[in-house]
Amino acid sequence: MTNTNVLDNRYSKYEHLLLDMPHPRVLRIMFNNPGKLNSIPEHAHTELVEIWRDIDADPKVSAVIITGKDGVFSAGGDFSLVQANIDSHATRLKSWKEAKDLVYNFINFSKPVISAMRGPAAGAGLVCGLLADVSIASKTAVLTDGHTRLGVAAGDHAVMLWPLLCGIAKAKYYLMTCEHLSGEEAERIGLVSFAVEDAEVEARALKVAVQLAEGAQTAIRWTKYALNNWLRQAGPAFDASLALEVLGFAGPEVQEGLNAHLEKRRPSFPEDCPI
């Protein structure tokens, strides 16, 4: 019997994302940096930008699950990249372009995406989970944006995405304070689609993925395209918010935020504001 759950050769170039097919028509992407809570290192950014085009062109794949290895979704950007952004204007511009391309490729990806979030989901990692068409979180998952705690403006599409999902009042509170949410609370305010028991997250995500993969593909994809027009129309505002995030890496607050994080202490930011 032929094994239909075999990855196409087009995916052999992806070294920093784990890929498999738990179902003949479902591809699973796993963040794979378990020693650092599956944070997204610089070399994985290009792969996250490119992979959506490859999956869109693969006729065997009808739905995608995005999750993290070993029960942890993703703690967001790798702090070595954060330090590089502080030190190098060229690196900041490169990060800006990669973040922009990642979000737009994710939004324009035609097939349904289901996120399965366990453990921490923060920053850019959380945005990847929330950009999914159906987001499933463990009730005990820990969700946070984290940017202002680091000393930079909320970015990575969060300032556009959160208000659409949970309303402007909740978005302002959580993005400005960086307070943590449980998966259960995230479901209650509408930030995620469903919160389930930790042991049920992967199975629930696969069940939804198979349901969508076996549905009417044209109807499902056109529905997704129409719904995502809200996100496309927010493009100019997203570009502006991303630019503000990148500019923040040149300011004094981010170094204090980074030092506080590495030293596991509360940051002590300057009292004055240059704007």
Secondary structure as UniProt FT lines:
FT   HELIX           9..11
FT   TURN            12..13
FT   STRAND          17..23
FT   TURN            24..25
FT   STRAND          26..31
FT   HELIX           34..36
FT   TURN            37..38
FT   HELIX           42..56
FT   TURN            59..60
FT   STRAND          63..68
FT   HELIX           69..71
FT   HELIX           79..87
FT   HELIX           89..108
FT   STRAND          113..117
FT   STRAND          120..122
FT   HELIX           123..131
FT   STRAND          134..138
FT   TURN            139..140
FT   STRAND          142..144
FT   HELIX           147..150
FT   TURN            156..157
FT   HELIX           158..166
FT   HELIX           168..177
FT   STRAND          181..182
FT   HELIX           183..188
FT   TURN            189..190
FT   STRAND          194..196
FT   HELIX           198..200
FT   HELIX           201..213
FT   HELIX           217..227
FT   HELIX           229..233
FT   HELIX           235..248
FT   TURN            249..250
FT   HELIX           252..262
FT   TURN            263..264
//
